[in-house]
């Protein structure tokens, strides 16, 4: 049986964290966040992920 394990973000290197966040953004975009009222949070996540990628 597969169990969900919570990621330990403190152990990630910059590139690993960036890839993790890109994957999270991709998963979030797969759902209709507007109807869930989460569009503003999704937009903020996307903006911060892109800013981190630019800085990295």
C-alpha positions in Angstrom: 0.0 0.0 0.0 1.3 3.4 -0.9 1.2 6.0 1.7 1.5 9.8 1.3 4.6 11.2 2.8 4.8 14.9 3.7 7.8 16.6 2.0 10.5 18.0 4.2 11.1 21.3 2.4 14.0 22.2 4.6 16.0 19.3 3.2 15.5 20.4 -0.4 18.2 22.2 -2.4 17.2 25.3 -4.4 16.7 23.4 -7.6 14.8 20.6 -5.9 12.5 23.1 -4.2 11.9 25.0 -7.4 11.0 21.8 -9.2 8.7 20.8 -6.4 6.9 24.2 -6.5 6.6 23.9 -10.3 5.0 20.5 -9.9 2.6 21.9 -7.2 1.6 24.8 -9.6 0.9 22.3 -12.4 -1.2 20.1 -10.1 -3.2 23.1 -8.8 -3.8 24.3 -12.4 -5.3 20.9 -13.2 -8.3 21.8 -11.1 -11.0 24.5 -11.5 -9.7 26.8 -8.7 -12.0 29.6 -9.7 -15.1 27.7 -8.7 -13.4 26.7 -5.4 -12.6 30.4 -4.7 -8.8 29.7 -4.7 -7.8 31.7 -7.8 -6.1 34.5 -5.9 -4.1 32.0 -3.9 -3.1 30.1 -7.1 -2.1 33.4 -8.7 0.1 34.3 -5.7 1.7 30.8 -5.7 2.4 31.2 -9.4 3.9 34.7 -9.0 6.2 33.6 -6.2 7.3 30.5 -7.9 8.2 32.5 -11.0 10.0 35.1 -8.9 12.0 32.3 -7.2 12.9 30.9 -10.6 14.1 34.3 -11.8 16.2 34.8 -8.7 17.6 31.3 -8.9 
